[in-house]
């Protein structure tokens, strides 16, 4: 890579969550105002920034294609087909589409959605059918993944590698979340990247969270972690809010210690995180948000206004900063896998 600092702006295009006006986890319904209303409103602000800075600001849009979409709408690829004009216009402006599979499974007996992390046969079917549907319609040159809840394990890495996924950017170095109970849901938002390095790596077959060591074999799939940094005080505050009474029935919770960049946060907080990135001397940063966070009136913490302001901070405060899509970042990394399996 050259001396540029590459900035990847990504958005998880999920249905609206409960706190942003969406349906509860006990309903087999989904609403998409973040995609249909939030994204167009957001792009108006981005276009103004592109004109002001005289540069392109490409985005990477992580699109849902998985079993939950199939269960609610009849086909796993419903999201792509229903909002095809939106995705097509985004690609025409130079943006990229990535696959964003969630492992939401419907509990038939009790009537709620939950994060399935144990039933390997079901997980394989969810990922395999989702991959095929995404690839058939989007027809990307390479398939990249940002997993729902940033969840991966040894089995999901194996399946994604076998399917032909080129790279994943779910890793959050130093972070782990034991999940939480939301309403009647069994649990959600479980992930573990506690021992993951702050650099791209080819995951070991023995432990997806790190690169292969000694004589271990590695998957051909490249893991490209998002930026996190050690900020114990700030992470403790965020964890306290995250683990507060506002999320009913909480258990487990997020471990304090590391913080990730969320571009819809308060600009004062976000500026602190950007300073930490500059001190880290890393040559790329991935920041992502959710489409529903661009909706007005639902959140006092995250907002469209914050997002636009924080894009300006990224441009103004990162020396040599260049906005790129995730696919462009991958091409710039130029990393060879010397331990990869055939």
Secondary structure, DSSP 4 states (H G I P E B T S, - for coil): --S-EEEEEEEEEPPPPGGGT---TTSS----HIIIIIHHHHHHHHHHHHHHHTS----EEEE--SHHHHHHHSSTTHHHHHTHHHHHHHHHTT-EEEE----EEEETTTTEEEE--S-HHHHHHHHHHHHHHHHHHH--SS-EE--GGG---HHHHHHHHHHT--EE---BTT-EEEEE--TT-S-EEEEE-TT--SS-EEEESS-TTSB--TT--EEEEEE-PBPEEE-HHHHHHHHHHHTSTTSTT--S-BPSSEEE--TTS-HHHHHHHHHHHHHHT-SEEEEEEEGGGGSSSS-SSS-HHHHHHHHHHHHHHSTTEEEE-HHHHHHHH----SSB--
